[in-house]
C-alpha cells in the first residue's frame, strides 16, 4: 500500500516537474528523473531573461525588507530536515515537525525548563546534551557568503526580525557574544578534558584548522597541544558563526529552500557560477544544482510526507535484506 502511494507521488512529481520549467523557483519537488533533470537544466540556465526577472523580483523584496530592518539573516543546512534523528550518527536533532514548525529537541520531548541543556552543552554536542537541548544551531549569514556547509544541501533561512525577541523570559536568539560568554563561565570539568575526535578510529587528539589558528589570539587561546574541550568549542562556534535559536519557529517565520541536483554542466563551470553570472539569488545557488523556495504550506506538507514515506520504504527494504541474509 505504501509502495503504491509512493509511486503515485512520483508520477505526480514527474508531471509537475515538466510544467514548472518556465517558473523554476516557484514550485517544489523532491526528486527528478535523469531525463527531466537534463531538460530542466537546459531550460533553467539557457536564458538570462528568466534569471533577470527572478533576480529583480527577489532584490526588490530584499531591499524592502532591508529598509525596514537591519536584522541578521540566519541559515541552517540539513540533508534530513524532517528527521528528528541524524541518520549518520544516530543522534537527536532539531527537525521540521508535522505542524511544519522548526522544532528543537526539548520542545519535542517536553523536557522541563530546569532540565534543558545550556548553550555550552549544545555547542559541545554530546548525545546526552543534545537529547535535552532547547536550541537549534544556525549560522549568521555574512554579505557575500555562500550558503554552503558540510552539514547538508537543503537550506533553512530565518530573518531574525521575524522572531519574537523572547522565548518566555529568555532570549530567543543567542549570538556569539552570549554563547562564548556561557562557555567561559560554565566552569564544568568536561570543558577541561582533552579534546579528541571521537568519531575517528582511535580517537586522535583534536586539531584546529588553519583558519581557526589565525583566530586564536583574538579568542585568547594559546597555540599548542593538547587542546581542551573549552578551546575546541570556542573555536568551532567561532568558525561556524553560530547562533542558537531557542524553541519552535513556525512555518512562515523560516524559509525553506529545497535542493535539486542537476547533471554536471559543460564548459568547466559549476551551477553556482552559472547562476551567479545570471544574477540569481544567492539562496538558490549550489555547485551541484540549485535550490527552490517552498512557500506554500500544502507543498511543504507533501514534501515532508514524501520524504518520510521514502525513508520508511528504504528501512523496510533494508530489514528484508537482513532477514534474507
MOPE-V322635 format. One record per pair of residues at least 12 apart in sequence whose C-alpha atoms are under 6 Angstrom apart, sorted by sequence separation. I is the first residue (numbers start at 1). J is the second residue. If there is no record, write none. Layout:
i: (I	I)
j: (J	J)
This chain:
i: (83	117	82	272	81	82	272	117	272	116	117	271	116	270	271	271	21	106	106	261	262	105	106	261	260	104	260	104	259	260	104	195	259	194	195	258	194	195	257	258	193	194	257	192	193	257	256	191	256	92	191	94	76	75	120	74	75	74	74	74	73	175	174	174	173	173	78	79	172	77	78	79	172	77	78	79	77	78	77	77	76	76	75	75	74	74	73	73	72	71	71	162	158	157	157	156	156	140	155	139	155	139	154	138	139	154	138	154	153	137	136	135	136	135	135	134	134	104	103	102	102	101	101	101	100	55	55	55	51	51	48	28	25)
j: (95	129	95	285	95	96	286	132	287	132	133	287	133	287	288	289	40	132	133	288	289	133	134	289	289	134	290	135	290	291	136	227	291	227	228	291	228	229	291	292	228	229	292	228	229	293	293	229	294	131	230	136	138	138	183	138	139	139	140	141	141	243	243	244	244	245	151	152	245	151	152	153	246	152	153	154	153	154	154	155	155	156	156	157	157	158	158	159	160	160	161	253	254	254	255	255	256	241	256	241	257	242	257	242	243	258	243	259	259	244	244	244	245	245	246	246	247	247	248	248	249	249	250	251	251	279	280	281	278	280	278	294	292)
